């Protein structure tokens, strides 16, 4: 019996697709530089037992397996192998539990951020990770350790994941962690799997930490004449105690692009727009409106001392539109013709130096860059406009090296996937890479899970 026939016996023939039955959407994610590829077979399991059986079939036949959530990733990690199985978790999309007493949600990997947010809102709770695309799945978020704009206050995905159910390449099922926030019992397998991009195991259930949902929020938009002033204001804001939930920088060109993409007029006078090199976007939240007003006043005083050109407290509708537009910055850049999107992370105090170095690299290689980022945690998102692949590779290599020299890393959120693995292998410590390869071999002895991601197997 062949692989396709065995898989049909596991999940039912209606959930196994081949050839022209597979829609083009399954052949790629949102990475701009990877080549779409249809899988040998697309399988849609409905339960953990079916995932285990699929992997048992794959291991027996030594067929590569790639997992897919919503396909919103930016690293090529969910692009199928033409000789392999694509496991789509779209049927495993149930919220299994919202535990009000422990502030925990238990979800299947196909649940989207939008679905979880709707469910938690009725409990006065929130899952705070917001990577910019609400149709993203929780399984994909776990695979890439997704971050987003709220990371300055809440951290990234790994700070919210308390436990996992996962299937190993052998078909064995493990459970890690649970409804508790700390453990000193052996290796932390939960955190090892988070961010592993589908190379170690397939996650079939996630236990997530929830937080109280604040009733009141305010968005403050602050133009500055220089990037240095933006970066200089950040440590003071973090140290002030106002506890921003969002702390973003948007350069002048990126601001023009993202506001134009949604037809948003923020009412900023022309003389301010012309002088502003970049903007700081600060979102504050509180359970009480009077305390929120006090925080806004404290923030305004601090920003004035930090060289802010003006300070705008945006009306709720404009604030919502701006945050939504910023979250869709990738799509604005893509529509503008960007050739790649990268997400280098550096210590936040190093952002001015990093941006100065990227400007030098862009000038040297005749490349146009524009950017925005989570300045509160040092994550800089750059849109690269350079159609020549060879020259673009030189630009990326130089930018990644500059970030690492400043104490940073190639990717702060999107992951390495297949799109950045060449630079990862060239620039990362070879001792660390070799250790990662040994961990990969321990989890996946035959190398069937996402064999093209991170490493070449």
C-alpha positions as CSV (number, residue, x, y, z in Angstrom):
1,X,0.0,0.0,0.0
2,X,1.3,3.4,-0.9
3,X,1.7,6.5,1.3
4,X,-1.5,8.2,0.0
5,X,-3.6,5.1,0.5
6,X,-2.3,4.7,4.1
7,X,-3.0,8.3,4.9
8,X,-6.5,8.0,3.5
9,X,-7.1,5.1,5.9
10,X,-5.9,7.2,8.8
11,X,-8.0,10.4,8.3
12,X,-10.5,9.4,5.7
13,X,-10.1,9.9,1.9
14,X,-12.0,13.2,2.0
15,X,-9.2,14.7,4.0
16,X,-6.4,13.6,1.7
17,X,-5.7,15.7,-1.4
18,X,-3.3,15.3,-4.2
19,X,-2.4,16.9,-7.5
20,X,-4.8,19.5,-8.8
21,X,-7.0,19.0,-5.8
22,X,-4.5,21.1,-3.7
23,X,-5.2,24.8,-3.9
24,X,-2.3,27.1,-4.6
25,X,-2.7,28.7,-1.1
26,X,-1.2,25.5,0.3
27,X,2.0,25.8,-1.7
28,X,3.5,28.8,0.0
29,X,3.5,31.2,3.0
30,X,3.9,35.0,3.0
31,X,7.7,35.0,2.6
32,X,8.6,37.1,-0.4
33,X,11.7,35.2,-1.6
34,X,10.7,31.5,-1.5
35,X,9.3,29.5,-4.4
36,X,5.8,27.9,-4.1
37,X,5.8,24.2,-4.1
38,X,2.9,21.8,-4.1
39,X,3.3,18.8,-1.8
40,X,3.0,15.2,-2.8
41,X,-0.1,14.9,-0.6
42,X,-2.0,17.3,1.7
43,X,-3.5,15.8,4.8
44,X,-6.0,17.4,7.2
45,X,-6.0,15.5,10.6
46,X,-8.9,16.0,13.0
47,X,-7.3,14.7,16.2
48,X,-4.0,14.0,17.9
49,X,-4.2,10.3,17.3
50,X,-4.5,10.9,13.6
51,X,-1.4,13.2,13.6
52,X,0.5,10.4,15.4
53,X,-0.6,7.9,12.8
54,X,0.4,10.2,10.0
55,X,3.9,10.6,11.4
56,X,4.2,6.9,11.9
57,X,3.4,6.4,8.2
58,X,5.8,9.1,7.2
59,X,8.7,7.7,9.3
60,X,8.1,4.2,8.0
61,X,8.3,5.4,4.4
62,X,10.9,8.1,5.2
63,X,8.7,10.8,3.7
64,X,9.3,14.5,4.7
65,X,6.6,16.2,6.7
66,X,5.9,20.0,6.8
67,X,3.2,21.4,9.2
68,X,0.9,24.3,8.2
69,X,-1.3,26.6,10.3
70,X,-2.8,29.6,8.5
71,X,0.1,30.2,6.1
72,X,0.8,33.7,7.4
73,X,4.5,33.0,8.2
74,X,7.3,35.1,6.7
75,X,10.2,32.7,6.6
76,X,9.2,29.9,4.3
77,X,9.0,27.3,7.1
78,X,5.6,26.0,5.9
79,X,6.4,25.7,2.2
80,X,5.8,22.0,1.4
81,X,8.3,19.6,-0.1
82,X,7.3,18.3,-3.5
83,X,8.1,14.7,-2.4
84,X,6.5,15.2,1.1
85,X,3.4,15.4,3.2
86,X,1.8,18.7,4.1
87,X,-0.1,18.5,7.4
88,X,-2.7,21.2,7.6
89,X,-4.2,21.8,11.1
90,X,-7.3,23.6,9.9
91,X,-9.6,20.9,11.2
92,X,-8.0,21.0,14.6
93,X,-9.5,24.4,15.5
94,X,-11.3,24.0,18.8
95,X,-10.9,26.0,21.9
96,X,-11.0,23.2,24.4
97,X,-11.1,25.2,27.6
98,X,-11.0,28.7,29.1
99,X,-10.2,28.4,32.7
100,X,-11.2,31.5,34.6
101,X,-9.7,30.5,37.9
102,X,-6.2,29.8,36.5
103,X,-6.3,32.4,33.7
104,X,-5.5,29.7,31.2
105,X,-6.8,28.7,27.7
106,X,-6.3,25.3,26.2
107,X,-6.5,25.3,22.4
108,X,-5.8,23.2,19.3
109,X,-3.2,24.5,16.9
110,X,-5.7,25.5,14.2
111,X,-7.4,28.1,16.4
112,X,-6.7,31.6,15.1
113,X,-5.8,34.7,17.2
114,X,-9.1,36.3,16.2
115,X,-11.1,33.3,17.4
116,X,-9.3,33.2,20.7
117,X,-9.7,36.9,21.3
118,X,-13.4,36.7,20.7
119,X,-13.7,33.8,23.1
120,X,-11.6,35.4,25.9
121,X,-13.3,38.8,25.7
122,X,-16.4,37.4,27.2
123,X,-14.4,36.3,30.2
124,X,-12.7,39.7,30.7
125,X,-9.4,38.1,29.7
126,X,-7.0,38.5,26.8
127,X,-4.3,36.5,25.1
128,X,-1.9,39.3,24.5
129,X,0.4,38.2,21.7
130,X,-0.4,40.2,18.6
131,X,2.1,39.6,15.7
132,X,0.1,41.7,13.2
133,X,-2.2,39.1,11.5
134,X,-5.3,38.0,13.4
135,X,-5.9,35.1,11.1
136,X,-2.6,33.6,12.2
137,X,-3.0,30.3,14.0
138,X,-1.8,29.5,17.6
139,X,0.2,26.5,16.2
140,X,2.0,28.8,13.9
141,X,2.6,31.3,16.7
142,X,4.1,28.5,18.8
143,X,6.3,27.3,15.9
144,X,7.8,30.7,15.3
145,X,7.7,32.1,18.8
146,X,5.7,35.0,17.4
147,X,6.0,38.4,19.1
148,X,4.4,41.6,17.9
149,X,3.7,45.1,19.2
150,X,2.6,44.1,22.7
151,X,5.8,42.4,23.5
152,X,7.1,45.4,25.5
153,X,4.6,44.6,28.2
154,X,3.6,41.0,27.8
155,X,6.6,39.4,26.1
156,X,6.4,37.0,23.2
157,X,4.7,33.6,22.6
158,X,7.2,31.6,24.8
159,X,6.2,33.7,27.8
160,X,2.6,32.7,27.4
161,X,2.9,29.0,26.6
162,X,2.6,26.9,29.8
163,X,2.3,23.5,28.3
164,X,2.1,21.5,25.1
165,X,0.8,18.3,23.6
166,X,3.1,17.3,20.7
167,X,3.7,14.4,18.4
168,X,7.3,13.3,17.8
169,X,8.5,12.1,14.4
170,X,8.2,8.5,15.6
171,X,4.4,9.0,16.2
172,X,4.9,9.1,20.0
173,X,2.8,11.7,21.9
174,X,4.2,13.7,24.7
175,X,2.8,16.3,27.1
176,X,4.9,19.0,28.6
177,X,4.2,21.6,31.3
178,X,0.6,22.3,32.5
179,X,-1.5,24.8,34.2
180,X,1.3,26.1,36.4
181,X,3.8,28.9,35.8
182,X,7.1,27.3,37.0
183,X,8.8,23.9,37.2
184,X,12.3,22.7,38.0
185,X,11.7,19.2,36.9
186,X,14.2,18.2,34.2
187,X,14.7,19.9,30.9
188,X,12.1,22.4,29.8
189,X,10.8,20.6,26.7
190,X,8.0,23.1,26.3
191,X,10.4,26.0,25.6
192,X,12.6,23.8,23.4
193,X,9.7,23.1,21.1
194,X,8.4,26.7,21.1
195,X,10.2,28.5,18.2
196,X,11.5,25.2,16.6
197,X,9.6,25.9,13.4
198,X,8.2,22.4,13.1
199,X,11.6,20.7,13.1
200,X,11.3,18.9,16.4
201,X,7.6,17.9,16.8
202,X,4.1,18.7,15.6
203,X,2.1,20.6,18.3
204,X,-1.4,19.3,18.7
205,X,-2.5,21.2,21.8
206,X,-1.4,24.4,23.6
207,X,-2.0,25.6,27.2
208,X,-1.8,29.4,27.2
209,X,-1.5,32.0,29.9
210,X,-4.3,34.6,29.8
211,X,-4.3,38.1,31.3
212,X,-7.0,40.5,32.6
213,X,-8.3,42.7,29.8
214,X,-7.9,46.4,30.5
215,X,-11.0,48.5,30.1
216,X,-9.4,51.7,29.0
217,X,-6.6,52.6,26.6
218,X,-5.0,55.6,24.9
219,X,-2.7,55.9,21.9
220,X,-0.1,58.7,21.8
221,X,1.6,59.6,18.5
222,X,4.9,61.5,18.8
223,X,7.0,62.9,15.9
224,X,10.7,63.4,16.4
225,X,13.3,65.1,14.2
226,X,15.8,62.3,14.5
227,X,15.9,58.6,15.0
228,X,18.4,59.2,17.9
229,X,15.8,61.2,19.8
230,X,13.3,58.4,19.3
231,X,15.7,55.8,20.7
232,X,16.7,58.2,23.5
233,X,13.2,58.6,24.7
234,X,12.6,54.8,25.0
235,X,14.6,54.0,28.1
236,X,13.0,56.9,29.9
237,X,9.5,55.7,29.0
238,X,10.3,52.1,30.1
239,X,11.8,53.4,33.4
240,X,8.9,55.8,34.1
241,X,6.4,53.2,35.4
242,X,3.6,54.0,32.9
243,X,4.0,50.5,31.5
244,X,3.3,51.0,27.8
245,X,1.5,48.1,26.1
246,X,2.8,49.2,22.7
247,X,6.1,51.1,22.0
248,X,6.7,51.4,18.3
249,X,8.9,53.5,16.0
250,X,7.8,54.2,12.4
251,X,10.2,56.0,10.1
252,X,8.8,58.8,8.0
253,X,8.6,56.8,4.7
254,X,7.0,53.8,6.4
255,X,4.4,56.2,8.1
256,X,3.5,57.6,4.7
257,X,3.1,54.1,3.3
258,X,1.0,52.6,6.0
259,X,-1.3,55.5,6.4
260,X,-1.8,55.8,2.6
261,X,-2.5,52.1,2.4
262,X,-5.7,52.6,4.5
263,X,-6.5,56.2,3.5
264,X,-5.7,57.5,7.1
265,X,-5.3,61.2,7.7
266,X,-3.9,61.7,11.3
267,X,-4.3,65.5,11.0
268,X,-0.6,66.2,11.5
269,X,0.3,69.7,10.2
270,X,2.5,69.7,7.0
271,X,5.3,71.6,8.8
272,X,5.6,68.8,11.3
273,X,5.4,66.0,8.7
274,X,8.2,67.7,6.7
275,X,10.6,67.8,9.7
276,X,9.8,64.5,11.3
277,X,12.3,61.7,10.6
278,X,10.3,59.2,12.6
279,X,7.4,58.7,14.9
280,X,7.0,57.0,18.3
281,X,3.6,55.3,18.9
282,X,2.8,54.6,22.5
283,X,-0.3,52.8,23.7
284,X,-1.2,52.9,27.4
285,X,-3.9,50.9,29.1
286,X,-5.5,50.9,32.6
287,X,-8.5,49.5,34.4
288,X,-9.4,53.0,35.6
289,X,-9.8,56.1,33.4
290,X,-8.5,58.5,36.0
291,X,-5.2,56.6,36.3
292,X,-5.0,56.4,32.5
293,X,-5.2,60.2,32.4
294,X,-2.5,60.5,34.9
295,X,-0.2,58.1,32.9
296,X,-0.9,60.2,29.7
297,X,0.1,63.4,31.5
298,X,3.3,61.8,32.9
299,X,4.2,60.4,29.5
300,X,3.6,63.8,27.8
301,X,5.9,65.6,30.3
302,X,8.6,63.0,29.8
303,X,8.3,63.2,26.0
304,X,8.6,66.9,26.0
305,X,11.8,66.7,27.9
306,X,13.1,64.1,25.3
307,X,12.8,66.4,22.4
308,X,9.4,65.5,21.0
309,X,8.2,67.9,18.2
310,X,4.6,67.5,19.2
311,X,2.5,65.1,21.3
312,X,-0.9,63.9,19.9
313,X,-3.4,61.8,21.8
314,X,-5.3,60.2,19.0
315,X,-9.1,59.9,19.0
316,X,-10.2,56.2,19.4
317,X,-11.1,55.7,15.8
318,X,-7.9,57.1,14.4
319,X,-5.9,55.2,17.0
320,X,-7.5,52.0,16.0
321,X,-6.9,52.7,12.4
322,X,-3.2,53.5,13.0
323,X,-2.5,50.4,15.0
324,X,-4.3,48.3,12.5
325,X,-2.4,49.9,9.6
326,X,0.9,49.4,11.5
327,X,0.1,45.7,12.0
328,X,-0.5,45.5,8.2
329,X,2.8,47.2,7.4
330,X,4.0,44.0,5.7
331,X,1.2,44.1,3.2
332,X,1.7,47.8,2.5
333,X,5.4,47.1,1.8
334,X,4.5,44.1,-0.3
335,X,2.1,46.3,-2.3
336,X,4.8,48.9,-2.8
337,X,7.0,46.3,-4.4
338,X,9.4,45.3,-1.5
339,X,11.6,42.5,-2.4
340,X,12.1,41.2,1.1
341,X,11.1,41.9,4.7
342,X,13.5,41.2,7.6
343,X,13.3,41.5,11.4
344,X,16.7,41.8,13.0
345,X,16.7,42.3,16.8
346,X,19.3,44.2,18.7
347,X,19.6,45.6,22.2
348,X,17.2,48.6,22.1
349,X,20.0,51.0,23.0
350,X,21.8,49.9,19.9
351,X,19.0,50.8,17.5
352,X,20.5,54.2,16.4
353,X,23.9,52.5,15.6
354,X,22.2,49.7,13.8
355,X,20.0,52.0,11.7
356,X,23.1,54.1,10.8
357,X,24.9,50.9,9.7
358,X,21.9,49.8,7.6
359,X,21.8,53.2,5.9
360,X,25.5,52.8,5.0
361,X,24.9,49.3,3.6
362,X,21.9,50.6,1.6
363,X,23.9,53.5,0.1
364,X,26.9,51.2,-0.7
365,X,24.7,48.7,-2.6
366,X,22.2,51.1,-4.2
367,X,19.3,49.7,-2.2
368,X,16.3,51.5,-0.8
369,X,15.2,50.7,2.8
370,X,12.3,51.7,4.9
371,X,11.4,50.5,8.4
372,X,9.4,50.4,11.6
373,X,9.7,48.2,14.6
374,X,9.1,47.3,18.2
375,X,11.6,49.8,19.6
376,X,10.8,48.8,23.1
377,X,12.4,45.4,22.6
378,X,14.8,46.3,19.9
379,X,13.1,44.5,17.0
380,X,13.6,46.4,13.7
381,X,11.6,45.5,10.7
382,X,13.1,46.6,7.4
383,X,11.6,46.5,4.0
384,X,14.2,45.8,1.3
385,X,13.8,47.3,-2.2
386,X,16.5,45.6,-4.3
387,X,15.3,43.5,-7.2
388,X,18.8,42.1,-8.0
389,X,19.0,38.8,-6.1
390,X,22.7,38.8,-5.8
391,X,23.0,42.3,-4.6
392,X,20.1,41.8,-2.2
393,X,21.9,38.8,-0.7
394,X,25.0,41.1,-0.1
395,X,22.7,43.6,1.6
396,X,21.1,41.1,3.8
397,X,24.3,39.5,4.8
398,X,25.8,42.8,5.8
399,X,22.7,43.9,7.7
400,X,22.5,40.6,9.6
401,X,26.2,40.7,10.4
402,X,25.8,44.3,11.7
403,X,23.0,43.3,13.9
404,X,24.9,40.4,15.4
405,X,28.0,42.5,15.9
406,X,25.8,44.8,18.1
407,X,24.7,41.9,20.2
408,X,21.6,41.0,18.3
409,X,20.2,38.2,16.2
410,X,19.1,37.6,12.6
411,X,15.4,37.2,13.4
412,X,13.4,38.5,16.4
413,X,10.0,37.1,15.4
414,X,9.6,35.6,11.9
415,X,12.1,32.8,12.3
416,X,14.8,31.4,10.0
417,X,12.7,28.9,8.0
418,X,14.1,28.3,4.6
419,X,14.4,32.0,3.6
420,X,17.2,32.9,6.0
421,X,19.0,29.6,6.7
422,X,22.0,30.4,4.5
423,X,22.8,33.5,6.6
424,X,22.1,31.6,9.8
425,X,24.6,28.9,8.8
426,X,27.2,31.5,7.8
427,X,26.9,33.9,10.7
428,X,25.8,31.9,13.7
429,X,28.3,30.3,16.1
430,X,29.1,26.9,14.5
431,X,29.3,25.2,17.9
432,X,25.7,26.3,18.6
433,X,24.5,25.2,15.2
434,X,26.1,21.8,15.7
435,X,24.4,21.5,19.1
436,X,21.0,22.4,17.5
437,X,21.6,19.7,14.9
438,X,22.2,17.1,17.6
439,X,19.0,18.2,19.3
440,X,17.2,17.8,16.0
441,X,18.6,14.3,15.6
442,X,17.4,13.3,19.1
443,X,13.9,14.4,18.4
444,X,13.8,13.3,14.7
445,X,16.3,10.6,14.1
446,X,15.4,10.1,10.4
447,X,15.1,13.8,9.7
448,X,11.6,13.8,8.3
449,X,10.2,16.9,10.1
450,X,10.7,20.1,8.0
451,X,14.0,18.9,6.7
452,X,14.7,22.1,4.8
453,X,14.1,24.4,7.7
454,X,17.1,25.7,9.6
455,X,19.3,23.0,8.3
456,X,19.9,21.1,5.1
457,X,19.2,17.4,5.8
